[in-house]
């Protein structure tokens, strides 16, 4: 865990087809502290057809899913401008292709890393195309069982491709019982590749938990406001939430890289002297009195009487002198 978790803010369709809004997202995300920003490249004619149903019916503007993808398109020249803007603000440009044609475009644009969405994990045609680029690949496991993942992982390993896998649940927003945080460790052990978490919960706490449990990559949707239009809005973090997440993850990373040795408490010597206590008498007692448990109190600081942890050794002992209420009790006070 020497390297900080790699945080990817996904824009997806939050721009709603507006190039201006998309560029606004780039500027906003750049101020949050994440390392990468992720987009989806949709070329409707290459990836879809008029027969594709809506995942959820969210749009009053688009009669069909195909028309929605058409409205989400940008030209290759616009994508080059998007990539340039990302470079200018120091964000890695990551994109999910949904067609081989999109891969060709992304190579021309200069994509940093390919993200394979949950619905494309078994699309070996697309994966073949992506592996030919030699670029790193991030696989989202959302809709795949282990049998399917095994097939895809074996395919990628056979191509000698650098790739990582994200635990993901394809539900928007994901409910706590659907997070599958346990799968992070399972994926690590099964595939021996970097593993992360793709979050659709809309809560900062989920990403923090994933990183604490070993996620090396954290991907999450971002949106300016949770009342905005779009299919992923309910599963997104706001820009402010993203800033909080980055700060929290960086602190978790610091903690993971500074393990505490509980075999030593040398650093607390001065504090222990202040907080730990000495035995004292809670009432006036005469010489010759036999000490009972009910006669004792513990008072700060330590070192002014017998240690409070040794109270059992004092019970049953006889006082050698008179003691005033709240006096500390020392060895020479006892026979």
C-alpha positions in Angstrom: 0.0 0.0 0.0 2.9 2.4 -0.6 1.0 4.0 -3.5 -2.1 5.9 -2.6 -5.4 4.3 -3.8 -6.1 5.3 -7.3 -9.3 7.4 -7.3 -11.4 7.6 -10.5 -14.3 10.1 -10.7 -16.7 8.9 -13.4 -18.7 11.4 -15.4 -20.5 8.9 -17.5 -23.7 10.5 -18.8 -23.8 13.3 -16.1 -23.0 15.8 -18.9 -26.4 14.9 -20.6 -24.9 15.4 -24.0 -23.6 18.9 -23.3 -20.0 19.6 -24.1 -20.0 22.7 -22.0 -21.3 20.8 -18.9 -18.7 18.1 -19.5 -15.8 20.6 -19.5 -17.3 22.1 -16.3 -17.1 18.6 -14.7 -13.4 18.3 -15.7 -12.6 21.6 -13.9 -14.6 20.7 -10.9 -13.2 17.2 -10.6 -9.6 18.5 -10.9 -10.1 20.4 -7.6 -11.1 17.4 -5.6 -7.8 15.6 -5.5 -8.6 12.5 -7.5 -6.1 11.2 -10.0 -8.3 10.3 -12.9 -11.6 11.2 -14.6 -13.6 8.6 -16.5 -15.9 9.0 -19.4 -18.0 6.6 -21.6 -17.6 6.8 -25.4 -20.9 6.0 -27.0 -21.1 5.7 -30.8 -24.8 4.7 -31.2 -24.6 3.2 -34.7 -21.6 1.0 -33.7 -22.8 -0.2 -30.3 -26.6 -0.2 -30.3 -29.8 -0.7 -32.3 -33.4 0.5 -32.2 -34.2 -2.7 -30.4 -32.2 -1.9 -27.3 -34.6 -1.4 -24.3 -34.1 1.1 -21.6 -32.4 -0.2 -18.5 -34.7 2.1 -16.5 -37.2 4.5 -18.1 -35.7 7.8 -16.9 -35.9 10.1 -20.0 -38.9 12.1 -21.2 -36.6 13.5 -23.9 -35.6 10.3 -25.6 -38.1 8.0 -27.2 -35.7 5.1 -27.4 -32.4 4.0 -25.8 -30.8 4.3 -29.1 -31.8 8.0 -29.4 -30.4 8.6 -26.0 -27.0 7.2 -27.0 -27.1 9.4 -30.1 -27.7 12.4 -27.9 -24.7 11.4 -25.7 -22.3 11.3 -28.6 -19.4 13.7 -29.3 -17.2 14.0 -32.4 -13.7 12.7 -32.4 -12.4 16.2 -32.5 -14.5 17.1 -29.4 -13.0 14.1 -27.7 -9.5 15.3 -28.5 -10.4 18.6 -26.8 -11.8 16.7 -23.8 -8.5 14.8 -23.5 -6.5 18.0 -23.9 -8.5 19.6 -21.1 -7.8 16.6 -18.8 -4.1 16.9 -19.5 -4.1 20.6 -18.7 -5.6 20.1 -15.3 -3.6 16.9 -14.5 -6.2 14.2 -14.7 -5.7 10.8 -16.3 -8.1 10.4 -19.1 -9.9 7.0 -18.7 -12.7 5.9 -20.9 -15.1 2.9 -21.4 -15.5 1.9 -25.0 -18.7 0.2 -26.0 -17.7 -0.7 -29.6 -14.5 -1.5 -31.5 -15.0 1.7 -33.4 -14.8 3.5 -30.0 -11.4 1.8 -29.3 -10.1 3.2 -32.6 -11.2 6.7 -31.7 -9.8 6.4 -28.2 -6.4 5.4 -29.6 -6.4 8.4 -31.8 -7.5 10.6 -28.8 -4.8 9.1 -26.5 -6.7 7.3 -23.7 -4.6 6.6 -20.6 -6.5 3.4 -19.5 -9.4 1.4 -20.8 -12.3 0.7 -18.4 -14.4 -2.3 -19.4 -17.9 -1.9 -18.0 -19.8 -4.8 -16.4 -21.9 -5.5 -19.5 -18.8 -5.9 -21.7 -16.8 -8.4 -19.5 -17.8 -11.3 -21.7 -17.4 -9.3 -25.0 -14.2 -11.0 -26.1 -14.4 -9.3 -29.4 -14.1 -5.9 -27.7 -11.5 -7.2 -25.3 -9.4 -8.6 -28.2 -9.5 -5.1 -29.7 -8.5 -3.4 -26.4 -5.7 -5.8 -25.7 -4.2 -5.0 -29.1 -3.6 -1.5 -27.9 -1.2 -2.5 -25.1 -2.9 -0.1 -22.7 -3.8 -0.9 -19.1 -7.3 -2.3 -18.6 -9.7 -2.1 -15.6 -12.4 -4.7 -15.5 -15.7 -4.2 -13.7 -17.1 -7.4 -12.3 -20.6 -6.1 -11.7 -22.7 -8.7 -13.6 -20.2 -11.5 -13.7 -20.0 -14.7 -11.6 -16.6 -16.4 -11.0 -17.0 -18.8 -13.9 -17.4 -15.9 -16.3 -14.6 -13.9 -14.7 -12.3 -16.9 -14.8 -12.8 -17.0 -18.6 -12.1 -13.3 -19.1 -9.1 -13.3 -16.7 -7.6 -16.3 -18.5 -8.2 -14.5 -21.8 -6.4 -11.4 -20.6 -3.5 -13.3 -19.0 -3.1 -15.1 -22.2 -2.5 -11.7 -23.9 0.1 -10.7 -21.3 -2.0 -7.6 -20.6 -1.7 -5.4 -17.6 -5.2 -5.4 -16.0 -7.0 -5.0 -12.7 -10.5 -6.0 -11.5 -13.1 -4.0 -9.5 -15.7 -5.5 -7.2 -18.9 -3.9 -8.4 -22.6 -4.5 -8.0 -24.7 -3.4 -10.9 -27.5 -1.6 -9.0 -28.2 2.1 -9.0 -28.0 3.0 -6.1 -26.4 0.0 -4.5 -27.9 -0.9 -1.1 -25.6 -2.0 1.8 -26.6 -5.6 1.5 -25.4 -5.5 -2.1 -21.9 -3.9 -1.6 -20.1 -7.2 -1.6 -17.1 -5.8 0.3 -16.0 -9.3 1.1 -15.3 -9.9 -2.6 -12.4 -7.5 -2.6 -10.2 -10.0 -0.8 -11.7 -12.9 -2.7 -10.7 -11.3 -6.0 -7.2 -10.6 -4.7 -6.6 -14.2 -3.7 -8.2 -15.7 -6.8 -6.5 -13.7 -9.5 -3.4 -12.2 -8.0 -3.9 -8.9 -9.7 -4.6 -5.3 -8.4 -8.2 -5.2 -7.1 -10.4 -2.2 -6.5 -14.0 -1.2 -5.9 -16.5 0.4 -8.2 -19.1 2.2 -6.0 -22.7 3.0 -6.9 -23.9 3.6 -3.3 -24.0 7.4 -3.3 -22.3 7.3 0.1 -18.7 8.4 1.0 -18.6 5.8 3.7 -18.7 2.9 1.2 -15.5 4.0 -0.5 -13.7 4.6 2.8 -14.6 1.0 3.8 -13.5 -0.4 0.5 -10.1 1.2 0.8 -9.7 0.2 4.4 -10.4 -3.4 3.3 -7.7 -3.2 0.7 -9.1 -1.7 -2.5 -6.2 -0.3 -4.5 -8.6 1.5 -7.0 -11.8 3.3 -6.2 -14.2 4.3 -8.9 -17.4 6.3 -8.3 -19.9 8.4 -10.2 -19.9 12.2 -9.7 -22.7 14.7 -10.3 -23.1 18.4 -9.5 -26.4 17.9 -7.7 -28.4 14.8 -6.8 -31.5 16.2 -8.3 -30.0 16.5 -11.8 -31.3 14.5 -14.8 -29.7 11.2 -15.7 -29.7 7.5 -15.1 -26.8 7.4 -12.7 -27.6 10.5 -10.6 -29.0 8.6 -7.6 -25.9 6.5 -7.5 -23.4 9.4 -7.6 -21.4 11.5 -5.2 -21.5 15.2 -5.3 -18.3 17.2 -5.9 -18.2 18.1 -2.1 -18.7 14.5 -1.2 -15.8 13.6 -3.5 -13.5 16.1 -1.8 -14.4 14.5 1.6 -13.8 11.0 0.2 -10.4 12.0 -1.1 -9.4 13.5 2.3 -10.6 10.4 4.1 -9.0 7.9 1.8 -5.6 9.7 2.1 -5.9 9.5 5.9 -6.7 5.8 5.7 -3.7 5.3 3.4 -1.5 7.1 5.9 -2.8 4.9 8.6 -2.2 1.7 6.6 1.4 2.7 6.0 2.1 3.5 9.6 1.4 0.4 11.6 1.4 0.7 15.4 3.6 -1.6 17.5 1.5 -2.5 20.5 4.5 -4.3 22.1 5.9 -0.9 23.2 4.3 2.2 24.8 7.5 4.1 25.3 6.0 7.2 23.6 3.3 7.4 26.3 5.6 7.5 29.3 4.8 11.1 30.2 1.1 10.7 29.6 0.9 7.5 31.7 2.5 9.4 34.6 -0.4 12.0 34.3 -3.3 9.6 33.7 -2.4 6.6 35.8 -3.2 6.7 39.5 -1.9 6.0 43.0 -3.7 4.4 45.9 -5.2 6.8 48.5 -7.4 6.6 51.6 -11.1 7.7 51.3 -11.7 8.4 55.0 -9.7 9.2 58.2 -8.2 5.9 59.5 -6.4 5.3 62.8 -3.0 3.6 63.3 -3.6 -0.2 63.5 -6.6 -0.2 61.1 -6.8 -3.2 58.8 -7.2 -1.9 55.3 -10.3 -3.1 53.4 -11.4 -2.6 49.8 -13.9 0.0 50.9 -11.1 2.2 52.4 -9.4 2.7 49.1 -9.6 5.3 46.3 -7.3 5.9 43.3 -6.1 9.4 42.6 -3.9 11.1 40.0 -1.0 11.2 39.4 0.9 7.9 39.6 4.1 7.8 41.7 2.7 9.4 44.8 1.5 6.2 46.4 1.3 2.5 45.7 0.1 1.9 42.2 -3.6 1.4 41.9 -3.1 -1.9 40.1 -1.6 -3.3 43.3 -4.6 -2.7 45.4 -5.0 -6.4 46.3 -1.6 -6.4 48.0 -2.8 -3.7 50.4 -6.0 -5.3 51.6 -5.6 -6.9 55.0 -2.5 -4.9 55.8 -2.3 -2.9 59.1 -1.7 0.9 59.1 1.5 2.0 60.9 0.2 5.5 61.5 -2.9 7.6 61.4 -4.1 8.6 57.9 -6.1 11.6 56.9 -8.9 11.4 54.3 -7.4 11.4 50.7 -3.9 10.8 51.9 -1.8 8.7 49.4 -1.0 5.2 50.7 2.7 4.2 50.5 4.6 1.1 51.6 5.9 2.7 54.8 2.3 3.2 55.9 1.8 -0.5 56.1 3.2 -3.3 58.4 
